[in-house]
Amino acid sequence: MAQLAGKVALISGAARGQGAVEARLFAAEGAQVVAADVLDAEGTAVAAELGANGTFTHLDVTDERSWERAVAVATDRFGRLDVLVNNAGILVEGGIADTSLADYLRVMMVNQVGVFLGMRAALPALRKQGGAIVNISSVAGMHGSATAFAYGASKWAVRGMTKSAAIEFARHGIRVNSVHPTFLETPMTAAMMNAANKEHMINTTPLGRILTAAEVAQLVLFLASDASSYCTGAEFLIDGGRMA
């Protein structure tokens, strides 16, 4: 049986990379999917692949009204909202001394404020029948980072917000969990994915290979589905054993 049969999901950052893989998997598992992104052409193409079970909406995750419109697309088109995946994110490299205030705030607006606005906007629709929120954090939200200070700070914030939201939303039957992938190949990380970095990742990962977006999507699917019905307020590492 399809794991998300009868459910409606809203996925931010779904135009490419990990978000697009999640959108395709969710639709294959029976969900009706609202693929949301600022990248209109790419997002529309992803939604077209999903056929009648998919639609695209423009979403700027830093904008409160944009989130309200995205939730309305889900409820108007498909009648409800059961799952929110806060997947959109950006990466700016640099330690404290190399990070401008403008870059720091830009990362925080997308990676942290975007998650806050998404959870708040989705709450009225989710609490009608209960549901699940999956916030994409990172292993950078589990340890310090000297080379991506703003990104790490934002992902720690996502981890903390997830726990607070899980406690607050539990009475509405809404589960909230965070996913913490290690480095993987996506358009966001393309500039960092050179041969030397790949070799380093492989050599420092007990499983001895690079994580794929498809593997992350399977974990997100589990947390979005009823199979994880007693999981909330938790962080789920998917790092090939690196944190061990």
N, C-alpha and C positions, 0 to 999 in steps of 0.2 A: 504494500500500500504506500502511496506517495506520502512523504513525511509532513508536507505542508498543505495537504488537500484542504480546500475551503478557507485558507488563510490569505490575508492581504498584507503585503510587505512593502514598506517604503525604505529604499536604500539610497543614502547620499553618496556622492562620489562614484556613481555607477556607470559613468561614460567609458571608463577604461580601467585597465589593471585589475586589482583585486575586487573592486566594486562590480565591475562588469562580469567577472567570473561568478561572484555571488548571485547576481541577478539571473544569470543563465541557469545556475544550479537550482535556485529557488523555484523558478518557473518549471524546470524539469521535475521538481518534486511536488508540483501541484499548486503552487502559490500564484496568485495574481500580484504582479510586481509593478510598483511605480519606481522607475529608474530616474533618479534626480541628480542634476549636475549643473555646473555653469557652462560646460562644454556641450552646446546644443546639438551640433551636427553629429558628434560621436555618440551622445546619449540617445538621440533619436534613432540612430542605426542599431544600437543595442536593443532598444525597445522593439524595433521592427522585427528583430530575430525572435522575439518572444511571442509574436502573433497576438491573438486575442487576449492572452494572459499578461500582456505588458503594455505600458504606456510610459511616455517620457514627460517630465516637467522640468522647467528651468528652476534651479535652486541655488541661491547664494546662501551658504550656511551661516554667514555672518549677519544676515538680514532677517529680522523678526517677521516682517510681513511675508517675505519669501517662504519661510517655513510654514506660515499659516496657509498660504496658497498651496503648498505641496501636500499638506495633510488634507486639505479640501479636495484636491485632485483624487486622492485615494478614496475618500468617503463618497464623493460624488460619482466617480467612475465605477467603483467596485462595492460600494455600500458599507464599508467598514475599514478598520485598520487593526491588525493583530500584531504586527512585527515592525519595529523600527531598527534599522542598522545604521548607526552613525559611523560611516566608513570614510567620509571625506577627510583629507588631511594634506598638509604640505610639510616639506622638510627644508630647513635652512641650516647649513653647516656653520660651525664656528663656536669657539669657546666664549666666555663672558667678554674678554677683552676685544674680541673680533666681531661681536654682535651689536649692531646698532639698535637703538630704541625702536626705530621704525620696523626693523626686521623682527625684533622680539614681539612687538605688539601684533604684527601681521600673523605670525605663527600662532599666537595665543587666540586671536580672533577666529581663525579657522579651526584649529585643533581643540581648543578648550571652550570658547564661547559658542562655537557651532554646535558642540555636543549639548551644552546647557540649553540653547534655544531649541534644539531638536527634541530633547526630552520634554521640555515644557510645552511645546506646540502639540506634540503627539499625545500628551496625557489625557485630554478630554475624550479623544476617540478611543484610546486604548482601555480606559477604565469602564467603558460600556460593557465589555465582555471579558476583560483581562487580556493579557498578552505578554510579549517579551520585547525587551530592548537589549541589543548587543552593541556595546561601544568598543570600537577598535582602538586599542592603546598600542603598546609596543613593549618589547623587553627593555627599551629605554625608560619605561615607566616602572621598572623593577630594580634598576641599578643606576648609578651615576654615569654621566657622559661628559668627557672633557672636550669633545669635538662637535657636539650638537646640543649646546646648552638649552636654547629655546625649545627645541623639539622635545628634549628629555623632560623639561619642566612641564610642558603641555601634556605629555603622556602620563606623568605622575598625577597631574590634575584630573585627567580622565579616570584614572584608577580610583582616586578618592571620591569623585563625583558619583561614580558608579555605585559605590558602597552606600553613600548617603541616599541616593535615589532609590536603591533597593529597599532600604528600611522604610522610606516614606511611601513608596508605591505598593508595598506588599499587601496592604489592606485592600487594594483594588484588584488583587490578583495579577499584578504585573511584575514579572521577574526582570531583573537588570543585572547583567554580567559584562565583564570586560575580557577582551581577547588580546593577548600579548605575543605577537609574532616576532621572531628574530628577523634578520635581514633577508629579503627576498627580492627577486627581480620584478620590478614594475616600472612604469614610466616615471614615477616619482624618484626612484633610486637609480635610474639609468646612468646618470652622470658619475655615480660612485662605483658602478659595477664594471670595474676593469679586471684584467687577468690577475693582478696581484691581490686585489681585495677578495676575489672569488677563491683564490688558493688559500688565503688566510682564513676565510670563513669555513671552508671545507676542513682545513687542518685543525681548527679549534672547536669543531662541532663533533661530539661523540658519534652521531649517526653518519658523519662523513660525507654530507652532501648539502646542497642549497635547498632551502624551503621553497615550495611552489605555492602560487596563489590558489590553486585547486585544493591543496591540503588545508589552507586557512579557511576556505569556503566551506569545507566539510565540517570544521569545528563550529563555524558560525551557524551552519544549518542545524547542528545538534542543539545549540543554545536557543535557536529560534523555534525549535519543534517541541512537542509535548514530551519527547524522550528525556528532556532535561527539566522535568516539571518540579523537581525539588532543589534546583540550583538557582540561587540568587545571591547577589552581593559578593560574588567570587571573581577572582582573576584566573584566567585559563592560559597558561603558557603553551606556546607551540614553537619550540626553539631547538629541537633535536638534541636536547640534553646540555646545551651550553650553560644554562644557569646552575646546573648541577655541579 
